[in-house]
Each structure stands twice: as structure tokens, then as C-alpha cells.
Amino acid sequence: MSVLHQATEVVDPVPGAGAPHLPQQPDLVQLLTPEGERVEHPDYSLDISDEELRGLYRDLALVRRWDVEATALQRQGELGIWASLLGQEAAQVGAGRAMQPDDMAFPTYREHGVAWTRGVDPLDVISLFRGVDNGGWDPVATGFNLYTVVIGAQCLHATGYAMGVQRDSAESAVLAFLGDGATSQGEVNEAMIFAASFSAPVVFFCQNNQYAISVPLERQTRIPLFQRAAGFGFPGVRVDGNDVLAVLAVTRAALQAARDGQGPTFIEAFTYRMGAHTTSDDPTRYRLASELEEWKLRDPIARLKAYLSRSGIADAAFFDSVDAEETELAARIRTGTVEMADPPATSMFDNVYAEQTPTLAAQRAEFVAYQAGFEGGDH
């Protein structure tokens, strides 16, 4: 007779696990409670129309559907990997919608919601994860730089770009995205030193989703992340990262301060990664299901939907229309992904340098000859 054993979660013990956790956390800037009630904050007000509120809900819903479809496509073998933003939609959409057309964003590899707000086609992002190109969008036209996989490197790029904006006397600002784990990287700290020293018009937007892959926040820092900004000499603020209205208000204010010559700001968006770090990660190895269930009660989309419904800003017909748009988007993503053509194998030699070099030309010729040795010559 077989015996069924109840599966239990195992979180591997690690050095320092018995160390004291973070001290009591300070209040978050919040304009919309987890229950969907609108509240005021003394330092951050938000003048927003009903149409804009409905637009934010549409952004959140469509970005999540995009993410769900991409995750499924990876599981079906259509993508090499996918970095999910599940649970972080409000942080990304709020920050992206706070930007002005001439501003520039420097993402990591997870800012699909920001890409959406900057007009980047989801398929131009998916093509990168499918491996058919290095990113299919124009950074200049969209004000959204290409994804950066090297942890924290984009902060240096953003600060350098901001210093250039400053020297050009342009009235624009720069938004650098990073995760909580990236704050342990040297590049991030170097970027903040330069930004502070030159009062560069850059805002560091940290999505604190509680885990740097598998390492929890309490083994990243002994103080709340936003308080680190004081050590560099510029303001830091913590916002409820699951409150799209608060993120919009705080980021808008920080970007305007940067444009006005007040220098950088560090924003810590306190949120939670509800999915895996990437599709190659197993989060059950390092966190409990009960923690995830607790954060589901703070879901950013359900929060805004409750507010819109309760206040009469949106009705059932509106939500049905968004649902229909989600279905259309999902179908376009699935079809567009599987129909993407693989690039010619020789294309990897085309954009290494601005001009072809003799060494690269020789390598290309050797590769072409090697390929020709196979039956069909196109393997």
C-alpha cells in the first residue's frame, strides 16, 4: 500500500539567518489603501482626472496580461527566459506615467510596464527574450533605453546621460531603475556619488521587491534602503509600490525637482515580486507560501479596481472592455512570438563595430565556410 507524504516547504538555512531583522519600518507614502480607499498625504497631492484613472487601470491590466502570456510562452519553449513583473505593475506604470516625453528611462531587464508607458511594442521586448535581436525598439524615439542585464550598470549609464543633459541645458530628467539587490553593487554606489557630486538630474527608482533572487532584504541592509540616500547627500523617499497613484505623485515630484536643478532623488518603491525572479528560478526554495498570500491582499490592480468601482469612476462595461482588450493583446503576443523569424546566423558579425574590421571579416568568412560544410548550408 502506497503512503502519500504531505509536501512541505523547505527554506535552506543560511549564515546570518538568526541575525536581527530590519528595525520597524517607517510609514509609506500612500494615496490609495490596500482596500481601495483614497487618502491624502501632506507632502504629495495628486490632481488626476477620471479618464486618467481609468487609463492607469488599463495600463496595469494589460501589462499584467502581457507578463502572464510571456511567462506561458517561455514554459512552452518559445522564449529562452522571462523576467516576470507580477506584483510590480503599479511601481512601473506609476513611474513611467510620471515621465515627460523628453525624459529618458534606463531599465534593468524587468521594466516591461515602463516600456509599455513609453510606447514600446510588447513584441519588441519579447524578441529580445526569444533571442532574435538585442532589443527591437529605438531608445531615442521612445525615451527608453535598451534593457541592461548586468546588475546595476544602467545606473552609471543613467548618471552619465543625466550629466550630459545637464551640460546641454536641456529641461529634461532621467529615471534609473534598479532592484533592491542592485544596491549592493559597486556600480550603483558609484553612480550615486557622481550624481550627488554634480547635482545631476537623475532619479534612482528602486523597486524593493524584498528579494535579490533568493537573498531577502534583511541580508542586504540594516536600514531601510531609501535612508541610504542621506549618505550620498540627496533626498530619499519610500512609497507604497503597490499604489499606482502614490508612485505617480512621488516620481512626478522627484523628476520635476531634477529638472529644476535640485539634483537626484532616491525612491524606494516598497513592493513584492509575486512570481519567480526569472523563469529559471524556484522561489519555493527560499520563501514561504504564507508570505505570498499576505502580499496578494495588497495586489495593485485589485486595489485600483476597488476604488474605481466604489467611486463610480468606472462601471462594468469599462472593465469588460479592458478584459476584451486583454484577450486581443494576448492573441497578438502569442501569434507574433511564434511567427518571429530567426535572424541570419551571420548577423552576429554585423554590429560588433561601427565599421567592419579585418579580423571580424576573417571570422565571418570562416563561419560562412563552416556553415556551408553542412547539408543545406544553412544550419
Disulfide bonds with the S-S distance in Angstrom:
none
